[in-house]
């Protein structure tokens, strides 16, 4: 748990009841539900869900603003602005050129301060740029430009000085930043993993997670060729092609992969498959630019989506029709589903390779539902896709789990087609569909029921529903059955 408190016109961050440091600004972090607390010489990324709003009177002012990082930051800025307008500043904090986080509280500033004296002080002090830090997310304040005295309020300054200060706080246009970084892009290169290094402190986005590194080691060791994510490298110094000894290669994107690969190389008997990797190479990025590229690298990884059961069933169906000589996606809904023992055997052999050279037994056990749905007749396949789309809207999810589709397995196509039509038209809901499939799907114990006519199946379904309804009613009225 953490909170922020105020004492003598200064705001402090508290964690587990202990003061961590003096807060000079708060900004939205790159991680969802997190904010960045900027303190003197220390930045912390904190989760809003861990904020203790009842810890003190000042923390209570943030009640109702914990739903998002932007609302929390806006609340912080409004409170800060209201405090500034209540009373004129009587104290300025000046920062040393040697250490920007070492400040002095002896630079008095009021309306009677001599402007000549202020100009002399401006040449000797340094302030980290708040606007740049906020724009860049994890950008280090060490890279900020010297802009004079840091002042929480500009009301004690003349109009010209105020305008100059506002000009120095102007945000850097994103287009200009991207253009500058693109000029430093050297290209795509295959680099030796042994020469790659962890970023320097200024370029480091975060410390590697040991648990994630171990997971990557296990994944890479089991599948040496399954590495499709490019690492991003920043070259410090002049780089000559095929000469990596004279420069430093810092991995600013994919640092977990770098550490995992280097661990494998140092422990495996045959490190050849892991010794080189394709990388995106930049030259001489400054700390702010390096962190921007690293954040973009992490953002791109979030757009990948996993295949669900329906996606795999569609993929298997495409493969089946391709084996039969079809060449268009629409053929999977307009042409008859291919059959034949030899074709099905060839199709399954191809799936064994596509799913990672698995055995036939593993394929049948792990992907039995997908293969079952992939071989549906075109008429039933169309209704199945309509059913999936409607179910997604009903449960408000983009992916369908196998648990929801498992009741459809084993139902004869004639009965399944009727059930799907009734669900798609709204005659029955999903629970009723599952109940019908569960009661009447084809198994060794109810083959006779599956061979009954459609009308008889419907009659039996109504009888079962009536019996279940009567039992539920008796239970609700606390009556005991004989």
GIGI-V385152 format. One record per pair of residues at least 24 apart in sequence whose ideal C-beta (glycine too) atoms are under 8 Angstrom apart, sorted by the first residue. I is the first residue (numbers start at 1). GAP is how many residues later the second one is. If there is no record, write none. Layout:
BEGIN
[[I	GAP] [I	GAP]]
END
This chain:
BEGIN
[[1	49] [1	50] [1	51] [1	54] [2	44] [2	48] [2	49] [2	50] [3	48] [3	49] [3	50] [3	52] [3	53] [3	56] [4	33] [4	54] [4	55] [4	58] [5	50] [5	51] [5	53] [5	54] [6	52] [9	74] [11	47] [13	24] [13	26] [13	31] [14	41] [20	24] [24	106] [25	105] [25	108] [25	109] [26	46] [26	47] [26	50] [27	46] [27	106] [27	107] [27	110] [28	41] [28	42] [28	45] [28	106] [28	109] [29	40] [29	108] [29	109] [30	107] [30	108] [30	265] [30	268] [32	37] [33	35] [33	36] [34	35] [35	34] [35	37] [35	38] [36	101] [36	102] [38	92] [38	95] [38	103] [40	61] [40	63] [41	60] [43	95] [43	97] [43	98] [48	24] [80	72] [84	68] [84	69] [84	71] [85	68] [85	70] [88	65] [88	67] [88	68] [89	62] [89	63] [89	64] [89	66] [89	67] [92	57] [92	58] [92	59] [93	57] [94	27] [94	30] [94	31] [94	55] [94	56] [95	30] [95	31] [95	32] [95	33] [95	55] [96	29] [96	30] [97	27] [97	28] [97	29] [97	49] [100	26] [100	27] [100	28] [100	41] [100	42] [100	44] [103	47] [107	42] [109	40] [109	42] [109	47] [110	46] [111	45] [113	43] [115	43] [118	31] [118	43] [121	28] [122	26] [122	27] [125	24] [125	25] [129	39] [129	40] [130	39] [131	38] [131	39] [131	40] [132	39] [132	40] [132	156] [135	36] [135	37] [136	152] [136	155] [136	156] [137	154] [137	155] [137	158] [138	67] [138	153] [138	157] [139	148] [139	149] [139	152] [139	153] [140	62] [140	147] [140	148] [140	151] [142	60] [142	145] [143	59] [143	143] [143	144] [143	145] [177	112] [177	115] [180	109] [181	101] [181	104] [181	108] [181	111] [181	112] [184	98] [184	99] [184	100] [184	101] [184	105] [185	95] [185	96] [185	97] [186	49] [186	53] [186	95] [186	96] [186	97] [187	94] [188	42] [188	90] [188	91] [188	92] [188	93] [189	89] [189	90] [189	92] [190	86] [190	87] [190	88] [190	89] [191	42] [191	53] [191	58] [191	85] [191	86] [191	87] [191	88] [191	90] [192	52] [192	83] [192	84] [193	65] [193	68] [193	69] [193	72] [193	81] [193	82] [193	83] [193	84] [194	68] [194	71] [194	81] [195	49] [195	54] [196	35] [196	37] [196	53] [196	54] [196	55] [196	62] [196	66] [196	83] [197	51] [197	52] [197	53] [197	54] [198	52] [198	53] [198	57] [198	60] [198	61] [199	35] [199	51] [199	52] [199	53] [199	56] [199	91] [200	36] [200	50] [202	85] [202	88] [203	31] [203	47] [203	49] [203	82] [203	84] [203	87] [203	88] [203	91] [205	47] [205	50] [205	86] [205	89] [205	90] [205	93] [208	47] [208	48] [208	51] [209	47] [212	44] [213	43] [213	46] [213	47] [213	50] [214	46] [216	40] [216	41] [216	44] [217	43] [217	46] [217	47] [220	37] [220	40] [220	41] [220	44] [220	54] [221	43] [221	47] [223	133] [224	49] [224	50] [225	48] [227	30] [227	50] [229	25] [229	28] [229	72] [230	24] [230	47] [230	48] [230	49] [230	50] [231	26] [231	27] [231	46] [231	48] [231	49] [232	47] [232	48] [232	50] [232	61] [232	62] [232	65] [233	46] [233	47] [233	48] [233	49] [234	48] [234	49] [234	50] [234	51] [234	56] [234	59] [235	46] [235	47] [235	48] [235	49] [236	48] [237	47] [239	42] [239	44] [250	40] [251	28] [252	30] [252	33] [252	38] [252	39] [252	41] [252	42] [252	45] [253	27] [253	40] [253	41] [253	44] [253	45] [254	43] [306	93] [308	91] [308	92] [308	93] [309	60] [309	61] [309	91] [309	92] [309	93] [309	96] [310	63] [310	78] [310	90] [310	95] [312	55] [312	58] [313	56] [313	57] [313	58] [313	60] [313	61] [314	60] [315	39] [316	35] [316	51] [316	54] [316	55] [316	58] [317	56] [317	57] [317	58] [317	64] [319	28] [319	31] [319	32] [319	35] [319	55] [320	27] [320	54] [320	55] [323	24] [323	27] [332	46] [332	49] [333	45] [333	48] [333	49] [334	44] [335	43] [336	41] [336	42] [337	38] [337	39] [337	40] [337	41] [337	44] [344	31] [368	41] [369	33] [369	36] [369	37] [369	40] [372	37] [373	32] [373	35] [376	37] [377	36] [379	38] [380	33] [380	36] [380	37] [380	40] [383	34] [383	37] [383	38] [383	41] [384	36] [386	34] [386	38] [387	33] [387	36] [387	37] [390	33] [390	34] [391	39] [394	36] [407	26] [407	27] [407	30] [407	31] [407	34] [408	29] [409	32] [410	31] [410	32] [410	33] [411	26] [411	29] [411	30] [411	31] [412	29] [412	30] [412	38] [414	40] [415	25] [415	26] [415	35] [415	39] [415	42] [418	36] [435	30] [436	25] [439	25]]
END
